[in-house]
Amino acid sequence: PVIKLIPKNGKLLFLGYMEQGEKTFYYYALLTSNGTKYFQVVREPFFWERIYEIEGAGVPDFLLARLGVDI
């Protein structure tokens, strides 16, 4: 199975990804009129992909810096 992020409202931005060992972390920002929510999708061999809503501080700085986002 593949996780698909399809927002009902707002704009979903792919911020980038980071690899640590066999795990890959994908980061997304959902921009809405109520603010911004951040999501992390975790992919690792032999496990289902997992998605978490995280704080902005949990997104690596180098991914936010490319977009000019300040937390």
SULQUI-V696112 format. One record per pair of residues at least 12 apart in sequence whose C-alpha atoms are under 10 Angstrom apart, sorted by the first residue. I is the first residue (numbers start at 1). J is the second residue. D is the distance in whole Angstrom. If there is no record, write none. Layout:
# SULQUI-V696112
I/J/D
I/J/D
This chain:
# SULQUI-V696112
1/48/7
1/49/8
2/43/10
2/48/8
2/49/7
2/50/10
3/41/8
3/48/9
3/49/7
3/50/8
3/51/8
5/28/9
5/30/10
5/39/10
5/41/10
5/51/10
6/30/10
7/30/8
7/31/10
7/32/10
9/30/9
9/31/9
9/32/7
9/33/9
10/30/7
10/31/5
10/32/4
10/33/7
10/34/9
10/35/10
10/36/9
11/29/8
11/30/6
11/31/5
11/32/7
11/33/10
11/36/10
12/28/7
12/29/6
12/30/4
12/31/6
12/32/9
12/36/10
12/37/10
12/38/10
13/27/9
13/28/6
13/29/5
13/30/6
13/31/8
13/38/10
14/26/8
14/27/6
14/28/5
14/29/7
14/30/9
14/39/10
14/63/10
15/27/5
15/28/5
15/29/7
15/38/10
15/39/10
15/40/10
15/59/9
15/60/10
15/62/10
15/63/6
15/64/7
15/65/10
15/66/8
15/67/8
16/28/7
16/59/10
16/60/10
16/62/9
16/63/6
16/64/9
16/66/9
17/40/9
17/41/9
17/42/10
17/59/10
17/60/9
17/63/8
18/42/10
18/60/8
18/63/9
19/42/10
19/43/10
19/44/10
20/44/10
21/44/9
22/43/8
22/44/6
22/45/7
23/42/7
23/43/6
23/44/5
23/45/8
24/40/10
24/41/8
24/42/6
24/43/5
24/44/6
24/45/10
24/49/10
25/39/10
25/40/6
25/41/6
25/42/5
25/43/6
25/44/9
25/49/10
25/50/10
25/51/10
25/59/10
26/39/8
26/40/6
26/41/5
26/42/7
26/43/8
26/51/9
26/59/10
27/39/6
27/40/5
27/41/7
27/42/9
27/51/10
27/52/10
27/53/10
27/54/10
27/58/10
27/59/7
27/60/9
27/63/8
27/64/10
28/40/7
28/41/8
28/53/9
28/54/10
28/59/9
28/63/10
29/53/10
29/54/10
29/56/9
29/59/10
29/64/10
36/55/10
36/56/9
37/53/7
37/54/8
37/55/8
37/56/8
38/52/8
38/53/6
38/54/5
38/55/6
38/56/6
38/57/9
38/58/9
38/59/8
39/51/7
39/52/6
39/53/4
39/54/6
39/55/8
39/56/9
39/58/9
39/59/9
40/52/5
40/53/6
40/54/7
40/55/10
40/58/9
40/59/8
41/53/9
55/71/10
56/69/10
56/70/9
56/71/6
57/70/10
57/71/7
59/71/10
